[in-house]
Amino acid sequence: MEPWLSVVIPVRDEEENIFPLAEKLIQVLELLGKPFEVIWVDDGSTDKSFERIVSLTERDSGIKSIRFRRPFGQTAALAAGFEAAKGEIIVPMDGDGQNDPGDIPRLLTKLDEGYDVVTGWRKHRKDPLISRRMPSWIANRLIVLITGIKVRDSGCTMKAIRREILANVKLYGEMHRFLPALVHWMGANIGEIEISHHPRRYGKTKYNLSRTFRVVLDLINVKFLLRYFTRPSQLFGSMGIISLMAGAACGMVAVYLKIFEDLDITGNPWLYLAILGIIVGIQFIMMGLLGEIGVRTYYESQDKPIYVIRETRNL
């Protein structure tokens, strides 16, 4: 029987959290009364995480695993799980034990109200203030400001997503935290509910403040993807035209000063600004044309995964 629900759990060096999370998760899923699968994605763990996952797969064929050859990151792990998932509904969640499986029925209930995606809101986060909560708060405000998607906790992994929504979503970099913005661009209805968040009992977080800078760079990328990915010439072409017009205006000033003020044009800063504006404008226009070629290549070429799988079980 094909699963109705797929739970995707990326892990990296979480050996002590796997069994407690798996036990509680199975209890919750069995109460739903519908077929399910649990896909554990080992993101290149160096501890005994995968050995414990393997022991789970040997007990139950509904528990499946994917193991990467090396760490590719949480986004790649989620992408691998999404691609392998067979359920109509997909629920990603963290493997560190801080997400509560008991919130899954509430996510599904909210989804039944007509939403395509329901994302969790960790209103009362149990993480350190300086290293986790504050950077997350700043990142979420930037995401709302730039994308316009009013989700209070974009970085929360725990969500309920309809399978067809993910069919055309490709994740790169740190893009998993921008999933609400990406699916909203596709016309998806997005809901949000408050979920539980527990203190980490075992292990250490794999993320630090350096991740914030990567998120900012990916946010710029997302803004470009949402507005100009299929028409880059409009972005770079507009910048090029503005630069050309500014260069032409500076050139006219230089000519005016030469003709009517009899100033020596040699070394005149207006002349150099005119040359710079024209050159930069031409470069922007050429970048737009090259971007158009790249977009067509992207859409017409074969899809390539962003990860390398070492082995799978029960898939």
C-alpha positions as CSV (number, residue, x, y, z in Angstrom):
1,M,0.0,0.0,0.0
2,E,1.4,3.4,-1.0
3,P,1.9,5.7,2.0
4,W,-0.4,8.6,2.5
5,L,2.0,10.5,4.7
6,S,5.8,10.8,4.4
7,V,7.9,12.2,7.3
8,V,11.4,13.4,6.2
9,I,14.0,13.7,8.9
10,P,17.5,15.0,8.1
11,V,20.2,14.1,10.7
12,R,23.9,14.7,11.2
13,D,25.6,13.3,14.2
14,E,22.4,12.8,16.2
15,E,22.9,9.3,17.5
16,E,21.5,9.9,20.9
17,N,18.3,11.6,19.6
18,I,17.3,9.0,17.0
19,F,15.8,6.3,19.1
20,P,13.7,8.6,21.4
21,L,12.4,10.6,18.4
22,A,11.6,7.4,16.4
23,E,9.7,5.9,19.3
24,K,7.5,8.9,19.9
25,L,7.1,9.5,16.2
26,I,5.8,6.0,15.4
27,Q,3.3,6.3,18.3
28,V,1.9,9.5,16.9
29,L,1.7,8.2,13.3
30,E,0.0,5.0,14.2
31,L,-2.8,6.9,15.8
32,L,-3.5,8.6,12.5
33,G,-4.8,5.3,11.1
34,K,-3.4,5.9,7.7
35,P,-0.4,4.4,5.9
36,F,2.9,6.3,6.4
37,E,6.6,6.1,5.8
38,V,9.5,7.7,7.7
39,I,12.6,8.7,5.6
40,W,15.7,9.3,7.6
41,V,18.4,11.2,5.6
42,D,21.9,10.9,7.1
43,D,23.9,14.0,6.0
44,G,27.3,12.4,6.3
45,S,27.3,11.6,10.0
46,T,30.6,10.6,11.6
47,D,29.0,9.0,14.8
48,K,26.7,6.0,15.0
49,S,23.7,7.8,13.7
50,F,23.4,5.7,10.5
51,E,23.9,2.4,12.4
52,R,20.9,3.3,14.6
53,I,18.9,4.3,11.6
54,V,19.7,1.0,9.9
55,S,18.4,-0.9,13.0
56,L,15.1,1.0,12.6
57,T,14.8,0.0,8.9
58,E,15.4,-3.6,9.8
59,R,12.5,-3.6,12.2
60,D,10.0,-1.9,9.9
61,S,9.9,-1.7,6.1
62,G,8.0,1.6,6.4
63,I,11.1,3.2,7.9
64,K,13.5,4.1,5.1
65,S,17.0,5.7,4.9
66,I,19.3,7.6,2.7
67,R,22.9,8.1,3.4
68,F,25.2,10.8,1.9
69,R,28.8,10.1,1.1
70,R,29.7,13.4,2.9
71,P,27.9,16.3,4.5
72,F,26.0,18.3,1.9
73,G,23.9,20.3,4.2
74,Q,20.3,20.4,5.5
75,T,18.8,21.7,2.3
76,A,20.3,18.8,0.2
77,A,19.1,16.3,2.8
78,L,15.6,17.6,2.7
79,A,15.7,17.7,-1.1
80,A,16.8,14.0,-1.2
81,G,14.0,13.1,1.2
82,F,11.4,15.0,-0.8
83,E,12.4,13.3,-4.0
84,A,12.2,9.8,-2.4
85,A,8.9,10.5,-0.6
86,K,5.8,8.7,-1.9
87,G,3.1,10.2,0.4
88,E,0.4,12.7,-0.6
89,I,1.4,14.8,2.4
90,I,5.1,15.4,3.3
91,V,6.1,16.5,6.8
92,P,9.8,17.5,7.2
93,M,11.1,17.8,10.8
94,D,14.4,18.2,12.6
95,G,16.2,15.1,13.9
96,D,17.6,16.8,17.0
97,G,14.5,16.1,19.1
98,Q,13.5,19.8,19.4
99,N,10.4,19.4,17.2
100,D,7.5,17.5,18.8
101,P,5.9,14.7,16.7
102,G,2.7,15.4,18.6
103,D,2.3,18.5,16.5
104,I,1.9,16.5,13.3
105,P,-1.9,15.9,13.7
106,R,-2.4,19.7,14.3
107,L,-0.4,20.5,11.1
108,L,-2.6,18.0,9.1
109,T,-5.8,19.4,10.6
110,K,-4.8,22.9,9.5
111,L,-3.9,21.6,6.1
112,D,-7.4,20.3,5.7
113,E,-8.7,23.8,6.0
114,G,-7.7,24.4,2.4
115,Y,-4.0,25.1,2.6
116,D,-1.3,23.7,0.4
117,V,1.5,24.3,3.0
118,V,1.3,24.7,6.8
119,T,4.4,25.8,8.5
120,G,5.3,25.7,12.2
121,W,6.0,28.8,14.3
122,R,8.4,28.2,17.2
123,K,6.9,31.0,19.3
124,H,8.7,29.9,22.4
125,R,12.1,28.7,21.2
126,K,14.3,26.9,23.6
127,D,17.6,27.9,22.0
128,P,20.4,30.3,23.1
129,L,19.5,33.9,22.6
130,I,22.7,35.3,21.0
131,S,23.8,32.4,18.7
132,R,20.3,31.1,17.6
133,R,17.3,33.2,18.4
134,M,18.6,36.6,17.6
135,P,20.0,35.7,14.2
136,S,16.8,33.8,13.4
137,W,14.7,36.9,14.4
138,I,16.8,39.1,12.1
139,A,16.7,36.6,9.2
140,N,12.9,36.2,9.5
141,R,12.4,40.0,9.4
142,L,14.6,40.3,6.4
143,I,12.7,37.5,4.6
144,V,9.3,39.1,5.3
145,L,10.6,42.5,4.2
146,I,12.2,41.3,0.9
147,T,9.8,38.5,-0.1
148,G,6.6,39.9,1.3
149,I,5.6,36.5,2.6
150,K,4.2,37.0,6.1
151,V,5.5,33.9,7.8
152,R,6.9,34.5,11.3
153,D,9.3,31.5,11.3
154,S,10.6,30.7,7.9
155,G,13.5,28.8,9.4
156,C,11.3,26.2,11.1
157,T,11.8,22.8,9.4
158,M,8.6,21.3,10.6
159,K,5.8,21.8,8.0
160,A,3.0,19.9,6.3
161,I,3.2,20.1,2.5
162,R,1.1,18.7,-0.3
163,R,3.2,16.5,-2.6
164,E,2.2,18.2,-5.8
165,I,3.4,21.6,-4.5
166,L,7.0,20.2,-4.1
167,A,7.0,18.7,-7.6
168,N,8.4,21.8,-9.2
169,V,10.6,23.1,-6.3
170,K,14.3,22.7,-6.5
171,L,16.3,23.4,-3.4
172,Y,19.9,24.7,-3.3
173,G,22.2,26.5,-0.8
174,E,20.1,27.3,2.3
175,M,16.9,27.5,0.3
176,H,14.9,25.2,2.6
177,R,14.2,28.2,4.9
178,F,12.7,30.1,1.9
179,L,10.3,27.3,1.0
180,P,7.2,29.3,1.9
181,A,8.3,32.1,-0.5
182,L,9.1,29.7,-3.2
183,V,5.8,27.8,-3.1
184,H,3.9,31.1,-2.7
185,W,5.3,32.2,-6.0
186,M,3.7,29.1,-7.4
187,G,0.3,30.1,-6.1
188,A,0.2,27.9,-3.0
189,N,-1.9,28.8,0.0
190,I,0.2,29.0,3.1
191,G,-1.0,28.6,6.7
192,E,1.0,28.8,10.0
193,I,0.4,27.4,13.5
194,E,2.3,27.6,16.7
195,I,4.1,24.4,17.5
196,S,6.1,23.1,20.5
197,H,9.8,23.5,20.7
198,H,11.9,21.5,23.2
199,P,15.4,22.2,24.6
200,R,18.1,20.1,23.0
201,R,18.8,17.1,25.3
202,Y,21.7,15.5,23.5
203,G,24.4,16.6,21.1
204,K,25.3,20.0,19.8
205,T,23.8,22.2,17.1
206,K,25.7,22.2,13.7
207,Y,24.8,25.8,13.0
208,N,26.4,29.1,14.2
209,L,26.4,32.8,13.4
210,S,28.2,32.2,10.1
211,R,25.1,30.7,8.7
212,T,23.4,34.1,8.9
213,F,25.6,35.5,6.2
214,R,24.8,32.6,3.9
215,V,21.1,33.1,4.5
216,V,21.4,36.8,3.5
217,L,23.2,35.8,0.3
218,D,20.5,33.2,-0.5
219,L,17.8,35.8,0.3
220,I,19.2,38.0,-2.5
221,N,19.2,34.9,-4.7
222,V,15.6,34.1,-3.8
223,K,14.5,37.7,-4.6
224,F,16.1,37.4,-8.0
225,L,14.5,34.0,-8.6
226,L,11.1,35.1,-7.7
227,R,11.1,38.2,-9.8
228,Y,13.6,38.0,-12.6
229,F,14.7,34.4,-13.0
230,T,12.8,33.8,-16.3
231,R,13.6,37.4,-17.5
232,P,17.0,38.5,-16.3
233,S,17.4,40.9,-19.3
234,Q,14.7,43.0,-17.7
235,L,16.7,43.5,-14.5
236,F,20.2,43.9,-16.0
237,G,18.8,45.7,-19.1
238,S,17.1,48.3,-16.9
239,M,20.3,48.8,-14.9
240,G,22.2,49.1,-18.2
241,I,19.8,51.7,-19.7
242,I,20.0,53.8,-16.5
243,S,23.8,53.6,-16.6
244,L,23.8,54.6,-20.3
245,M,21.5,57.5,-19.7
246,A,23.6,58.7,-16.7
247,G,26.8,58.4,-18.9
248,A,25.1,60.3,-21.7
249,A,24.1,63.1,-19.3
250,C,27.6,63.3,-17.9
251,G,28.9,63.5,-21.5
252,M,26.6,66.4,-22.3
253,V,27.8,68.3,-19.2
254,A,31.4,67.7,-20.4
255,V,30.6,69.0,-23.9
256,Y,28.7,72.0,-22.4
257,L,31.7,73.0,-20.3
258,K,34.0,72.7,-23.2
259,I,31.9,74.7,-25.7
260,F,30.3,77.4,-23.5
261,E,32.8,77.6,-20.5
262,D,35.9,77.0,-22.6
263,L,37.2,74.5,-20.0
264,D,39.9,72.0,-20.8
265,I,38.1,68.7,-21.3
266,T,41.3,66.8,-20.5
267,G,41.1,65.4,-17.0
268,N,37.5,66.6,-16.7
269,P,35.7,64.3,-14.2
270,W,32.5,64.6,-16.2
271,L,34.2,63.1,-19.2
272,Y,35.4,60.1,-17.1
273,L,32.0,59.6,-15.6
274,A,30.5,59.6,-19.0
275,I,32.9,56.9,-20.2
276,L,32.3,54.9,-17.1
277,G,28.6,55.1,-17.4
278,I,28.6,54.0,-21.0
279,I,30.9,51.1,-20.4
280,V,29.0,49.8,-17.3
281,G,25.7,50.2,-19.2
282,I,26.9,48.0,-22.0
283,Q,28.2,45.4,-19.6
284,F,24.9,45.3,-17.8
285,I,23.0,44.8,-21.0
286,M,25.4,42.0,-22.1
287,M,24.9,40.3,-18.7
288,G,21.2,40.4,-19.3
289,L,21.6,38.7,-22.7
290,L,24.0,36.1,-21.2
291,G,21.4,35.5,-18.4
292,E,18.7,34.9,-21.0
293,I,20.9,32.3,-22.6
294,G,21.6,30.7,-19.2
295,V,17.9,30.5,-18.4
296,R,17.1,28.8,-21.6
297,T,19.9,26.3,-21.0
298,Y,18.6,25.7,-17.5
299,Y,15.1,24.9,-18.6
300,E,16.1,22.8,-21.6
301,S,18.8,20.7,-19.9
302,Q,18.5,17.6,-17.8
303,D,17.9,18.0,-14.1
304,K,20.9,17.1,-12.0
305,P,20.8,16.3,-8.2
306,I,22.7,18.4,-5.7
307,Y,23.7,15.4,-3.6
308,V,25.5,12.1,-4.0
309,I,23.8,9.1,-2.3
310,R,25.9,6.3,-0.9
311,E,23.1,3.8,-0.3
312,T,19.4,3.5,0.3
313,R,17.2,1.0,2.2
314,N,13.6,0.0,1.6
315,L,13.1,2.5,-1.2
